[in-house]
Amino acid sequence: MSHPKQPVDLRESVRALARTRLSKIRPDAAPRFLDENFPAQSAFITDPGRMKVVLCTRRSGKSYGAGLYLYKEAYEQAGVSCLYLALTGTARRRSCGRTC
């Protein structure tokens, strides 16, 4: 007798996998999305405003900071969907690296 398969909650599976991997790296620690060495970037990430504007130099970490912000929001808010857009996948990888 076969049992019907239970639907898999993909988001919960990903969260569980992330928790498992984080616990191996840093037991009892939540991920850190802020770097005290970059106070302006931390201020951008923690700003409560919905519409943000950043004026900075060409290689100041804008894309990396945006990626950290997306990860922070996804981690802290259950059921949220975050989208990072770029012209191509290659452009996204070049601008965000492994963050996004």
C-alpha angles and dihedrals in degrees: 000000000000123000121223113254116253114234112258118233099219095191092053090047091053092047090050092049091048091050091050093050093044092050090055092051099039115006115216093006131120116220116272116228097175130072116204089208089069107048095168091054091047090050090053093050095047097042107117094214119115095213114051132181123195123195111188145126126293098263101031099120100262095146093042091050091049089052092051089049091053092049091048092051093046091049096047101041119057115223096013121141118212123193129199114191129200133158092254139001089252091054090050093051091047094050100039103024111195094338098085 
